[in-house]
């Protein structure tokens, strides 16, 4: 029998109602933010990932997110589910291709004009600082990120 993703009943925390949230996290702390069967192959995974990305976008539209967001947990748990699996690769590509399309739309729209305030040289310096000693981001980057939120 092929495993299925089941609709989730409303929960106290709306993010726990997402159909890909459940089970235990890979670290054993709380829920997994990518509890998706590892079946279907690459193309099936891509289709699944695209559908689940739309669930995530609908959730953002209706409920917002936490201060730190959820995308990092989704990505980490997706990797923990079997980054070498063709199915998981398909799920990741499907999921992130949908998010990429929406991010591109926002970045190219008037909403993205805030991005023009960010100096790429400062961002590159911050990226390189993180490769060294994990220095905190510059004030300019923090200010830009705060405006975008």
N, CA, C and O atoms as a GROMACS GRO file, in nm:
protein
  596
    1UNK      N    1   0.083  -0.118   0.000
    1UNK     CA    2   0.000   0.000   0.000
    1UNK      C    3   0.088   0.126   0.000
    1UNK      O    4   0.187   0.133   0.074
    2UNK      N    5   0.053   0.221  -0.081
    2UNK     CA    6   0.129   0.345  -0.093
    2UNK      C    7   0.095   0.437   0.024
    2UNK      O    8  -0.022   0.463   0.050
    3UNK      N    9   0.198   0.487   0.096
    3UNK     CA   10   0.170   0.581   0.206
    3UNK      C   11   0.106   0.708   0.152
    3UNK      O   12   0.135   0.751   0.040
    4UNK      N   13   0.020   0.767   0.229
    4UNK     CA   14  -0.050   0.890   0.189
    4UNK      C   15  -0.029   0.999   0.292
    4UNK      O   16  -0.009   0.973   0.410
    5UNK      N   17  -0.034   1.122   0.244
    5UNK     CA   18  -0.034   1.239   0.332
    5UNK      C   19  -0.180   1.264   0.368
    5UNK      O   20  -0.266   1.269   0.280
    6UNK      N   21  -0.206   1.279   0.495
    6UNK     CA   22  -0.344   1.294   0.540
    6UNK      C   23  -0.372   1.439   0.579
    6UNK      O   24  -0.283   1.510   0.627
    7UNK      N   25  -0.496   1.483   0.558
    7UNK     CA   26  -0.529   1.618   0.606
    7UNK      C   27  -0.517   1.621   0.758
    7UNK      O   28  -0.548   1.524   0.827
    8UNK      N   29  -0.472   1.733   0.807
    8UNK     CA   30  -0.453   1.747   0.950
    8UNK      C   31  -0.568   1.827   1.010
    8UNK      O   32  -0.609   1.928   0.952
    9UNK      N   33  -0.620   1.783   1.123
    9UNK     CA   34  -0.724   1.863   1.189
    9UNK      C   35  -0.664   1.991   1.245
    9UNK      O   36  -0.543   1.998   1.267
   10UNK      N   37  -0.747   2.092   1.269
   10UNK     CA   38  -0.695   2.216   1.329
   10UNK      C   39  -0.624   2.185   1.462
   10UNK      O   40  -0.669   2.101   1.540
   11UNK      N   41  -0.515   2.254   1.484
   11UNK     CA   42  -0.437   2.235   1.607
   11UNK      C   43  -0.426   2.369   1.679
   11UNK      O   44  -0.458   2.474   1.623
   12UNK      N   45  -0.380   2.363   1.802
   12UNK     CA   46  -0.362   2.487   1.880
   12UNK      C   47  -0.264   2.580   1.809
   12UNK      O   48  -0.288   2.700   1.801
   13UNK      N   49  -0.155   2.525   1.759
   13UNK     CA   50  -0.062   2.602   1.678
   13UNK      C   51  -0.094   2.572   1.532
   13UNK      O   52  -0.085   2.457   1.489
   14UNK      N   53  -0.131   2.673   1.457
   14UNK     CA   54  -0.176   2.652   1.319
   14UNK      C   55  -0.069   2.581   1.235
   14UNK      O   56  -0.103   2.504   1.145
   15UNK      N   57   0.058   2.607   1.261
   15UNK     CA   58   0.164   2.545   1.181
   15UNK      C   59   0.166   2.395   1.198
   15UNK      O   60   0.214   2.324   1.109
   16UNK      N   61   0.115   2.343   1.309
   16UNK     CA   62   0.109   2.198   1.329
   16UNK      C   63  -0.003   2.134   1.248
   16UNK      O   64  -0.014   2.012   1.242
   17UNK      N   65  -0.087   2.216   1.184
   17UNK     CA   66  -0.194   2.165   1.098
   17UNK      C   67  -0.148   2.146   0.954
   17UNK      O   68  -0.221   2.090   0.872
   18UNK      N   69  -0.027   2.192   0.922
   18UNK     CA   70   0.024   2.171   0.786
   18UNK      C   71   0.040   2.021   0.762
   18UNK      O   72   0.087   1.949   0.849
   19UNK      N   73   0.000   1.973   0.643
   19UNK     CA   74   0.000   1.828   0.621
   19UNK      C   75   0.138   1.763   0.620
   19UNK      O   76   0.148   1.640   0.624
   20UNK      N   77   0.244   1.843   0.615
   20UNK     CA   78   0.378   1.784   0.616
   20UNK      C   79   0.446   1.797   0.753
   20UNK      O   80   0.563   1.762   0.767
   21UNK      N   81   0.374   1.845   0.852
   21UNK     CA   82   0.427   1.857   0.988
   21UNK      C   83   0.370   1.743   1.072
   21UNK      O   84   0.248   1.725   1.077
   22UNK      N   85   0.456   1.667   1.136
   22UNK     CA   86   0.410   1.558   1.220
   22UNK      C   87   0.524   1.470   1.263
   22UNK      O   88   0.641   1.500   1.235
   23UNK      N   89   0.493   1.364   1.330
   23UNK     CA   90   0.598   1.274   1.376
   23UNK      C   91   0.695   1.345   1.469
   23UNK      O   92   0.661   1.449   1.526
   24UNK      N   93   0.813   1.291   1.484
   24UNK     CA   94   0.916   1.350   1.570
   24UNK      C   95   1.023   1.412   1.483
   24UNK      O   96   1.055   1.362   1.376
   25UNK      N   97   1.080   1.522   1.530
   25UNK     CA   98   1.188   1.587   1.458
   25UNK      C   99   1.309   1.494   1.454
   25UNK      O  100   1.321   1.405   1.539
   26UNK      N  101   1.398   1.512   1.358
   26UNK     CA  102   1.518   1.428   1.351
   26UNK      C  103   1.601   1.433   1.479
   26UNK      O  104   1.670   1.337   1.514
   27UNK      N  105   1.593   1.546   1.549
   27UNK     CA  106   1.670   1.561   1.673
   27UNK      C  107   1.595   1.502   1.792
   27UNK      O  108   1.650   1.492   1.901
   28UNK      N  109   1.469   1.462   1.770
   28UNK     CA  110   1.388   1.407   1.879
   28UNK      C  111   1.324   1.514   1.965
   28UNK      O  112   1.269   1.483   2.071
   29UNK      N  113   1.331   1.638   1.922
   29UNK     CA  114   1.275   1.750   1.997
   29UNK      C  115   1.158   1.808   1.919
   29UNK      O  116   1.179   1.875   1.818
   30UNK      N  117   1.039   1.786   1.963
   30UNK     CA  118   0.924   1.843   1.895
   30UNK      C  119   0.889   1.768   1.767
   30UNK      O  120   0.929   1.654   1.747
   31UNK      N  121   0.815   1.836   1.683
   31UNK     CA  122   0.764   1.776   1.559
   31UNK      C  123   0.863   1.790   1.445
   31UNK      O  124   0.949   1.878   1.445
   32UNK      N  125   0.849   1.702   1.348
   32UNK     CA  126   0.924   1.714   1.223
   32UNK      C  127   0.850   1.810   1.132
   32UNK      O  128   0.728   1.805   1.122
   33UNK      N  129   0.923   1.898   1.067
   33UNK     CA  130   0.863   1.991   0.973
   33UNK      C  131   0.875   1.942   0.829
   33UNK      O  132   0.853   2.017   0.734
   34UNK      N  133   0.911   1.816   0.814
   34UNK     CA  134   0.903   1.750   0.682
   34UNK      C  135   0.878   1.602   0.706
   34UNK      O  136   0.968   1.519   0.690
   35UNK      N  137   0.756   1.570   0.743
   35UNK     CA  138   0.714   1.434   0.770
   35UNK      C  139   0.636   1.385   0.649
   35UNK      O  140   0.513   1.374   0.652
   36UNK      N  141   0.709   1.356   0.541
   36UNK     CA  142   0.651   1.320   0.412
   36UNK      C  143   0.705   1.184   0.372
   36UNK      O  144   0.825   1.160   0.380
   37UNK      N  145   0.617   1.093   0.328
   37UNK     CA  146   0.666   0.962   0.285
   37UNK      C  147   0.771   0.975   0.175
   37UNK      O  148   0.759   1.057   0.084
   38UNK      N  149   0.873   0.893   0.184
   38UNK     CA  150   0.984   0.895   0.088
   38UNK      C  151   0.954   0.795  -0.024
   38UNK      O  152   1.029   0.699  -0.044
   39UNK      N  153   0.844   0.820  -0.096
   39UNK     CA  154   0.804   0.732  -0.205
   39UNK      C  155   0.762   0.818  -0.324
   39UNK      O  156   0.730   0.936  -0.309
   40UNK      N  157   0.760   0.758  -0.441
   40UNK     CA  158   0.712   0.828  -0.560
   40UNK      C  159   0.820   0.860  -0.661
   40UNK      O  160   0.789   0.902  -0.773
   41UNK      N  161   0.947   0.840  -0.624
   41UNK     CA  162   1.054   0.872  -0.716
   41UNK      C  163   1.071   1.021  -0.735
   41UNK      O  164   1.005   1.101  -0.667
   42UNK      N  165   1.159   1.060  -0.826
   42UNK     CA  166   1.191   1.201  -0.846
   42UNK      C  167   1.070   1.281  -0.893
   42UNK      O  168   1.038   1.384  -0.834
   43UNK      N  169   1.002   1.235  -0.998
   43UNK     CA  170   0.889   1.312  -1.053
   43UNK      C  171   0.773   1.316  -0.955
   43UNK      O  172   0.709   1.420  -0.938
   44UNK      N  173   0.745   1.204  -0.890
   44UNK     CA  174   0.639   1.202  -0.788
   44UNK      C  175   0.674   1.295  -0.673
   44UNK      O  176   0.588   1.366  -0.621
   45UNK      N  177   0.801   1.293  -0.632
   45UNK     CA  178   0.846   1.382  -0.525
   45UNK      C  179   0.832   1.527  -0.563
   45UNK      O  180   0.793   1.610  -0.480
   46UNK      N  181   0.864   1.558  -0.687
   46UNK     CA  182   0.853   1.697  -0.735
   46UNK      C  183   0.708   1.744  -0.728
   46UNK      O  184   0.680   1.855  -0.683
   47UNK      N  185   0.617   1.661  -0.772
   47UNK     CA  186   0.474   1.692  -0.768
   47UNK      C  187   0.428   1.713  -0.623
   47UNK      O  188   0.356   1.808  -0.592
   48UNK      N  189   0.470   1.623  -0.535
   48UNK     CA  190   0.436   1.634  -0.393
   48UNK      C  191   0.492   1.763  -0.334
   48UNK      O  192   0.421   1.834  -0.263
   49UNK      N  193   0.618   1.792  -0.362
   49UNK     CA  194   0.681   1.914  -0.310
   49UNK      C  195   0.610   2.039  -0.356
   49UNK      O  196   0.593   2.133  -0.278
   50UNK      N  197   0.568   2.043  -0.482
   50UNK     CA  198   0.497   2.161  -0.534
   50UNK      C  199   0.365   2.180  -0.461
   50UNK      O  200   0.331   2.292  -0.422
   51UNK      N  201   0.290   2.073  -0.443
   51UNK     CA  202   0.162   2.083  -0.373
   51UNK      C  203   0.181   2.129  -0.229
   51UNK      O  204   0.106   2.213  -0.179
   52UNK      N  205   0.283   2.074  -0.162
   52UNK     CA  206   0.306   2.110  -0.022
   52UNK      C  207   0.357   2.253  -0.008
   52UNK      O  208   0.331   2.318   0.093
   53UNK      N  209   0.429   2.302  -0.107
   53UNK     CA  210   0.472   2.442  -0.106
   53UNK      C  211   0.350   2.534  -0.109
   53UNK      O  212   0.348   2.637  -0.041
   54UNK      N  213   0.251   2.498  -0.188
   54UNK     CA  214   0.129   2.579  -0.191
   54UNK      C  215   0.057   2.577  -0.056
   54UNK      O  216   0.001   2.678  -0.015
   55UNK      N  217   0.057   2.462   0.013
   55UNK     CA  218   0.003   2.458   0.149
   55UNK      C  219   0.078   2.557   0.238
   55UNK      O  220   0.017   2.630   0.316
   56UNK      N  221   0.210   2.558   0.226
   56UNK     CA  222   0.292   2.648   0.308
   56UNK      C  223   0.259   2.795   0.276
   56UNK      O  224   0.246   2.876   0.368
   57UNK      N  225   0.246   2.829   0.148
   57UNK     CA  226   0.213   2.966   0.110
   57UNK      C  227   0.075   3.006   0.161
   57UNK      O  228   0.056   3.118   0.208
   58UNK      N  229  -0.021   2.916   0.152
   58UNK     CA  230  -0.154   2.944   0.206
   58UNK      C  231  -0.148   2.968   0.356
   58UNK      O  232  -0.215   3.056   0.409
   59UNK      N  233  -0.066   2.888   0.423
   59UNK     CA  234  -0.049   2.906   0.568
   59UNK      C  235   0.010   3.044   0.597
   59UNK      O  236  -0.038   3.114   0.687
   60UNK      N  237   0.112   3.084   0.523
   60UNK     CA  238   0.172   3.216   0.544
   60UNK      C  239   0.069   3.326   0.521
   60UNK      O  240   0.064   3.423   0.597
   61UNK      N  241  -0.011   3.311   0.419
   61UNK     CA  242  -0.111   3.413   0.388
   61UNK      C  243  -0.215   3.425   0.499
   61UNK      O  244  -0.255   3.536   0.534
   62UNK      N  245  -0.260   3.314   0.552
   62UNK     CA  246  -0.369   3.316   0.649
   62UNK      C  247  -0.323   3.332   0.794
   62UNK      O  248  -0.395   3.389   0.876
   63UNK      N  249  -0.204   3.281   0.826
   63UNK     CA  250  -0.162   3.278   0.966
   63UNK      C  251  -0.029   3.349   0.992
   63UNK      O  252   0.007   3.371   1.108
   64UNK      N  253   0.044   3.386   0.888
   64UNK     CA  254   0.176   3.444   0.910
   64UNK      C  255   0.273   3.335   0.951
   64UNK      O  256   0.254   3.217   0.919
   65UNK      N  257   0.376   3.374   1.022
   65UNK     CA  258   0.477   3.277   1.065
   65UNK      C  259   0.534   3.319   1.200
   65UNK      O  260   0.491   3.418   1.258
   66UNK      N  261   0.630   3.244   1.249
   66UNK     CA  262   0.696   3.278   1.374
   66UNK      C  263   0.803   3.384   1.347
   66UNK      O  264   0.831   3.416   1.231
   67UNK      N  265   0.861   3.438   1.451
   67UNK     CA  266   0.964   3.542   1.434
   67UNK      C  267   1.080   3.493   1.348
   67UNK      O  268   1.133   3.569   1.267
   68UNK      N  269   1.119   3.368   1.365
   68UNK     CA  270   1.231   3.314   1.288
   68UNK      C  271   1.186   3.244   1.161
   68UNK      O  272   1.269   3.198   1.082
   69UNK      N  273   1.056   3.235   1.138
   69UNK     CA  274   1.005   3.166   1.021
   69UNK      C  275   1.012   3.015   1.039
   69UNK      O  276   1.062   2.965   1.140
   70UNK      N  277   0.962   2.944   0.941
   70UNK     CA  278   0.961   2.798   0.944
   70UNK      C  279   1.046   2.736   0.837
   70UNK      O  280   1.080   2.617   0.844
   71UNK      N  281   1.081   2.813   0.737
   71UNK     CA  282   1.148   2.757   0.620
   71UNK      C  283   1.279   2.688   0.655
   71UNK      O  284   1.312   2.586   0.596
   72UNK      N  285   1.352   2.741   0.750
   72UNK     CA  286   1.478   2.676   0.788
   72UNK      C  287   1.454   2.538   0.849
   72UNK      O  288   1.531   2.445   0.826
   73UNK      N  289   1.346   2.524   0.927
   73UNK     CA  290   1.315   2.393   0.984
   73UNK      C  291   1.269   2.296   0.876
   73UNK      O  292   1.305   2.178   0.878
   74UNK      N  293   1.190   2.345   0.782
   74UNK     CA  294   1.147   2.260   0.671
   74UNK      C  295   1.268   2.210   0.595
   74UNK      O  296   1.279   2.090   0.567
   75UNK      N  297   1.361   2.300   0.562
   75UNK     CA  298   1.480   2.262   0.487
   75UNK      C  299   1.567   2.162   0.565
   75UNK      O  300   1.612   2.063   0.509
   76UNK      N  301   1.590   2.189   0.693
   76UNK     CA  302   1.673   2.099   0.773
   76UNK      C  303   1.611   1.961   0.786
   76UNK      O  304   1.681   1.860   0.774
   77UNK      N  305   1.481   1.956   0.810
   77UNK     CA  306   1.416   1.827   0.827
   77UNK      C  307   1.403   1.754   0.693
   77UNK      O  308   1.404   1.630   0.689
   78UNK      N  309   1.389   1.829   0.586
   78UNK     CA  310   1.387   1.770   0.453
   78UNK      C  311   1.522   1.700   0.427
   78UNK      O  312   1.526   1.588   0.377
   79UNK      N  313   1.632   1.768   0.460
   79UNK     CA  314   1.764   1.709   0.443
   79UNK      C  315   1.782   1.586   0.531
   79UNK      O  316   1.843   1.487   0.489
   80UNK      N  317   1.730   1.591   0.651
   80UNK     CA  318   1.742   1.478   0.743
   80UNK      C  319   1.661   1.357   0.698
   80UNK      O  320   1.689   1.244   0.738
   81UNK      N  321   1.560   1.381   0.613
   81UNK     CA  322   1.474   1.272   0.566
   81UNK      C  323   1.538   1.187   0.459
   81UNK      O  324   1.482   1.084   0.423
   82UNK      N  325   1.651   1.225   0.409
   82UNK     CA  326   1.716   1.143   0.307
   82UNK      C  327   1.760   1.226   0.190
   82UNK      O  328   1.707   1.212   0.080
   83UNK      N  329   1.857   1.313   0.211
   83UNK     CA  330   1.903   1.405   0.107
   83UNK      C  331   1.957   1.332  -0.015
   83UNK      O  332   1.964   1.390  -0.124
   84UNK      N  333   1.995   1.205   0.001
   84UNK     CA  334   2.049   1.130  -0.113
   84UNK      C  335   1.939   1.059  -0.191
   84UNK      O  336   1.964   1.006  -0.299
   85UNK      N  337   1.819   1.057  -0.137
   85UNK     CA  338   1.707   0.990  -0.202
   85UNK      C  339   1.656   1.073  -0.320
   85UNK      O  340   1.641   1.194  -0.308
   86UNK      N  341   1.630   1.008  -0.433
   86UNK     CA  342   1.575   1.078  -0.549
   86UNK      C  343   1.437   1.136  -0.517
   86UNK      O  344   1.402   1.244  -0.566
   87UNK      N  345   1.360   1.066  -0.437
   87UNK     CA  346   1.228   1.116  -0.399
   87UNK      C  347   1.241   1.246  -0.320
   87UNK      O  348   1.172   1.344  -0.350
   88UNK      N  349   1.328   1.246  -0.220
   88UNK     CA  350   1.345   1.367  -0.138
   88UNK      C  351   1.402   1.481  -0.222
   88UNK      O  352   1.362   1.596  -0.204
   89UNK      N  353   1.494   1.450  -0.313
   89UNK     CA  354   1.544   1.554  -0.402
   89UNK      C  355   1.431   1.612  -0.485
   89UNK      O  356   1.423   1.734  -0.502
   90UNK      N  357   1.344   1.527  -0.537
   90UNK     CA  358   1.228   1.574  -0.613
   90UNK      C  359   1.137   1.660  -0.527
   90UNK      O  360   1.088   1.764  -0.572
   91UNK      N  361   1.113   1.617  -0.402
   91UNK     CA  362   1.029   1.695  -0.311
   91UNK      C  363   1.090   1.833  -0.287
   91UNK      O  364   1.020   1.934  -0.289
   92UNK      N  365   1.220   1.836  -0.264
   92UNK     CA  366   1.288   1.964  -0.239
   92UNK      C  367   1.281   2.054  -0.362
   92UNK      O  368   1.251   2.173  -0.350
   93UNK      N  369   1.310   2.000  -0.478
   93UNK     CA  370   1.307   2.081  -0.600
   93UNK      C  371   1.166   2.133  -0.626
   93UNK      O  372   1.148   2.250  -0.660
   94UNK      N  373   1.066   2.047  -0.609
   94UNK     CA  374   0.928   2.092  -0.628
   94UNK      C  375   0.889   2.200  -0.530
   94UNK      O  376   0.831   2.302  -0.568
   95UNK      N  377   0.920   2.179  -0.402
   95UNK     CA  378   0.885   2.273  -0.297
   95UNK      C  379   0.952   2.409  -0.320
   95UNK      O  380   0.886   2.513  -0.321
   96UNK      N  381   1.084   2.406  -0.339
   96UNK     CA  382   1.156   2.532  -0.351
   96UNK      C  383   1.136   2.601  -0.485
   96UNK      O  384   1.153   2.723  -0.494
   97UNK      N  385   1.100   2.527  -0.590
   97UNK     CA  386   1.072   2.593  -0.719
   97UNK      C  387   0.945   2.678  -0.708
   97UNK      O  388   0.938   2.785  -0.769
   98UNK      N  389   0.847   2.632  -0.633
   98UNK     CA  390   0.725   2.712  -0.612
   98UNK      C  391   0.758   2.835  -0.529
   98UNK      O  392   0.715   2.946  -0.561
   99UNK      N  393   0.834   2.817  -0.422
   99UNK     CA  394   0.871   2.933  -0.338
   99UNK      C  395   0.955   3.031  -0.418
   99UNK      O  396   0.940   3.152  -0.403
  100UNK      N  397   1.044   2.979  -0.503
  100UNK     CA  398   1.127   3.065  -0.587
  100UNK      C  399   1.041   3.153  -0.679
  100UNK      O  400   1.069   3.271  -0.695
  101UNK      N  401   0.939   3.095  -0.738
  101UNK     CA  402   0.852   3.172  -0.826
  101UNK      C  403   0.782   3.285  -0.750
  101UNK      O  404   0.772   3.397  -0.800
  102UNK      N  405   0.735   3.255  -0.629
  102UNK     CA  406   0.669   3.359  -0.549
  102UNK      C  407   0.769   3.465  -0.500
  102UNK      O  408   0.738   3.584  -0.500
  103UNK      N  409   0.887   3.422  -0.460
  103UNK     CA  410   0.989   3.519  -0.417
  103UNK      C  411   1.031   3.609  -0.533
  103UNK      O  412   1.049   3.729  -0.515
  104UNK      N  413   1.045   3.551  -0.649
  104UNK     CA  414   1.080   3.630  -0.768
  104UNK      C  415   0.972   3.734  -0.795
  104UNK      O  416   1.002   3.850  -0.824
  105UNK      N  417   0.846   3.693  -0.785
  105UNK     CA  418   0.734   3.785  -0.807
  105UNK      C  419   0.741   3.902  -0.708
  105UNK      O  420   0.726   4.018  -0.748
  106UNK      N  421   0.763   3.872  -0.582
  106UNK     CA  422   0.770   3.978  -0.480
  106UNK      C  423   0.893   4.065  -0.501
  106UNK      O  424   0.884   4.187  -0.492
  107UNK      N  425   1.007   4.004  -0.528
  107UNK     CA  426   1.131   4.081  -0.546
  107UNK      C  427   1.122   4.175  -0.666
  107UNK      O  428   1.176   4.285  -0.662
  108UNK      N  429   1.054   4.132  -0.771
  108UNK     CA  430   1.042   4.214  -0.892
  108UNK      C  431   0.932   4.319  -0.880
  108UNK      O  432   0.925   4.411  -0.962
  109UNK      N  433   0.846   4.307  -0.781
  109UNK     CA  434   0.734   4.400  -0.765
  109UNK      C  435   0.780   4.521  -0.683
  109UNK      O  436   0.895   4.530  -0.640
  110UNK      N  437   0.689   4.612  -0.662
  110UNK     CA  438   0.717   4.730  -0.579
  110UNK      C  439   0.759   4.690  -0.438
  110UNK      O  440   0.839   4.758  -0.375
  111UNK      N  441   0.704   4.579  -0.390
  111UNK     CA  442   0.742   4.531  -0.256
  111UNK      C  443   0.892   4.505  -0.246
  111UNK      O  444   0.952   4.521  -0.140
  112UNK      N  445   0.952   4.464  -0.356
  112UNK     CA  446   1.094   4.434  -0.356
  112UNK      C  447   1.185   4.554  -0.364
  112UNK      O  448   1.307   4.540  -0.357
  113UNK      N  449   1.128   4.673  -0.378
  113UNK     CA  450   1.211   4.793  -0.390
  113UNK      C  451   1.298   4.815  -0.266
  113UNK      O  452   1.402   4.882  -0.276
  114UNK      N  453   1.259   4.762  -0.153
  114UNK     CA  454   1.341   4.772  -0.031
  114UNK      C  455   1.477   4.705  -0.051
  114UNK      O  456   1.576   4.744   0.010
  115UNK      N  457   1.481   4.605  -0.137
  115UNK     CA  458   1.606   4.535  -0.162
  115UNK      C  459   1.711   4.626  -0.225
  115UNK      O  460   1.831   4.602  -0.212
  116UNK      N  461   1.665   4.730  -0.295
  116UNK     CA  462   1.758   4.824  -0.358
  116UNK      C  463   1.840   4.902  -0.256
  116UNK      O  464   1.942   4.962  -0.291
  117UNK      N  465   1.797   4.900  -0.130
  117UNK     CA  466   1.868   4.971  -0.024
  117UNK      C  467   1.987   4.892   0.029
  117UNK      O  468   2.069   4.946   0.104
  118UNK      N  469   1.997   4.768  -0.008
  118UNK     CA  470   2.102   4.681   0.048
  118UNK      C  471   2.226   4.686  -0.041
  118UNK      O  472   2.218   4.669  -0.163
  119UNK      N  473   2.340   4.711   0.021
  119UNK     CA  474   2.467   4.720  -0.051
  119UNK      C  475   2.525   4.579  -0.068
  119UNK      O  476   2.556   4.513   0.031
  120UNK      N  477   2.539   4.532  -0.192
  120UNK     CA  478   2.592   4.397  -0.213
  120UNK      C  479   2.731   4.376  -0.153
  120UNK      O  480   2.764   4.265  -0.110
  121UNK      N  481   2.812   4.480  -0.148
  121UNK     CA  482   2.946   4.467  -0.089
  121UNK      C  483   2.936   4.435   0.060
  121UNK      O  484   3.015   4.357   0.113
  122UNK      N  485   2.839   4.497   0.128
  122UNK     CA  486   2.818   4.470   0.271
  122UNK      C  487   2.769   4.326   0.289
  122UNK      O  488   2.813   4.256   0.381
  123UNK      N  489   2.679   4.282   0.203
  123UNK     CA  490   2.630   4.144   0.212
  123UNK      C  491   2.743   4.043   0.191
  123UNK      O  492   2.751   3.942   0.260
  124UNK      N  493   2.830   4.072   0.094
  124UNK     CA  494   2.942   3.982   0.068
  124UNK      C  495   3.037   3.979   0.187
  124UNK      O  496   3.087   3.873   0.225
  125UNK      N  497   3.061   4.095   0.246
  125UNK     CA  498   3.146   4.101   0.366
  125UNK      C  499   3.084   4.020   0.479
  125UNK      O  500   3.155   3.948   0.550
  126UNK      N  501   2.953   4.033   0.497
  126UNK     CA  502   2.884   3.955   0.601
  126UNK      C  503   2.894   3.806   0.574
  126UNK      O  504   2.918   3.727   0.665
  127UNK      N  505   2.874   3.766   0.447
  127UNK     CA  506   2.882   3.625   0.411
  127UNK      C  507   3.021   3.571   0.442
  127UNK      O  508   3.035   3.461   0.497
  128UNK      N  509   3.123   3.647   0.408
  128UNK     CA  510   3.260   3.604   0.434
  128UNK      C  511   3.293   3.605   0.582
  128UNK      O  512   3.370   3.521   0.629
  129UNK      N  513   3.236   3.700   0.657
  129UNK     CA  514   3.259   3.703   0.801
  129UNK      C  515   3.202   3.577   0.865
  129UNK      O  516   3.262   3.521   0.957
  130UNK      N  517   3.088   3.532   0.817
  130UNK     CA  518   3.028   3.411   0.872
  130UNK      C  519   3.111   3.287   0.842
  130UNK      O  520   3.102   3.188   0.916
  131UNK      N  521   3.190   3.289   0.736
  131UNK     CA  522   3.275   3.176   0.704
  131UNK      C  523   3.394   3.167   0.799
  131UNK      O  524   3.453   3.061   0.817
  132UNK      N  525   3.427   3.280   0.860
  132UNK     CA  526   3.542   3.283   0.951
  132UNK      C  527   3.501   3.250   1.093
  132UNK      O  528   3.493   3.134   1.132
  133UNK      N  529   3.475   3.355   1.169
  133UNK     CA  530   3.448   3.335   1.311
  133UNK      C  531   3.301   3.350   1.348
  133UNK      O  532   3.268   3.357   1.466
  134UNK      N  533   3.214   3.356   1.250
  134UNK     CA  534   3.073   3.369   1.280
  134UNK      C  535   3.036   3.506   1.334
  134UNK      O  536   2.944   3.519   1.413
  135UNK      N  537   3.110   3.608   1.289
  135UNK     CA  538   3.084   3.745   1.335
  135UNK      C  539   2.938   3.782   1.306
  135UNK      O  540   2.881   3.738   1.206
  136UNK      N  541   2.878   3.863   1.391
  136UNK     CA  542   2.739   3.903   1.369
  136UNK      C  543   2.726   3.989   1.245
  136UNK      O  544   2.821   4.054   1.203
  137UNK      N  545   2.605   3.989   1.185
  137UNK     CA  546   2.584   4.070   1.066
  137UNK      C  547   2.598   4.219   1.097
  137UNK      O  548   2.583   4.262   1.211
  138UNK      N  549   2.627   4.294   0.993
  138UNK     CA  550   2.641   4.438   1.011
  138UNK      C  551   2.506   4.501   1.043
  138UNK      O  552   2.401   4.441   1.021
  139UNK      N  553   2.511   4.622   1.094
  139UNK     CA  554   2.388   4.694   1.126
  139UNK      C  555   2.306   4.719   1.000
  139UNK      O  556   2.183   4.717   1.004
  140UNK      N  557   2.373   4.744   0.888
  140UNK     CA  558   2.300   4.771   0.764
  140UNK      C  559   2.216   4.650   0.724
  140UNK      O  560   2.100   4.665   0.685
  141UNK      N  561   2.273   4.531   0.733
  141UNK     CA  562   2.200   4.412   0.695
  141UNK      C  563   2.083   4.390   0.791
  141UNK      O  564   1.973   4.356   0.747
  142UNK      N  565   2.105   4.409   0.920
  142UNK     CA  566   1.998   4.392   1.016
  142UNK      C  567   1.886   4.490   0.989
  142UNK      O  568   1.768   4.454   0.996
  143UNK      N  569   1.921   4.613   0.959
  143UNK     CA  570   1.821   4.715   0.930
  143UNK      C  571   1.742   4.677   0.806
  143UNK      O  572   1.620   4.690   0.804
  144UNK      N  573   1.810   4.632   0.702
  144UNK     CA  574   1.744   4.593   0.578
  144UNK      C  575   1.651   4.474   0.603
  144UNK      O  576   1.538   4.472   0.554
  145UNK      N  577   1.698   4.377   0.678
  145UNK     CA  578   1.616   4.259   0.706
  145UNK      C  579   1.494   4.299   0.788
  145UNK      O  580   1.385   4.248   0.763
  146UNK      N  581   1.512   4.388   0.883
  146UNK     CA  582   1.398   4.431   0.965
  146UNK      C  583   1.293   4.503   0.882
  146UNK      O  584   1.174   4.486   0.905
  147UNK      N  585   1.337   4.582   0.783
  147UNK     CA  586   1.242   4.652   0.696
  147UNK      C  587   1.165   4.555   0.610
  147UNK      O  588   1.046   4.576   0.584
  148UNK      N  589   1.230   4.449   0.567
  148UNK     CA  590   1.167   4.354   0.477
  148UNK      C  591   1.062   4.272   0.552
  148UNK      O  592   0.959   4.237   0.496
  149UNK      N  593   1.088   4.239   0.680
  149UNK     CA  594   0.993   4.161   0.759
  149UNK      C  595   0.869   4.240   0.770
  149UNK      O  596   0.773   4.196   0.832
   0.00000   0.00000   0.00000
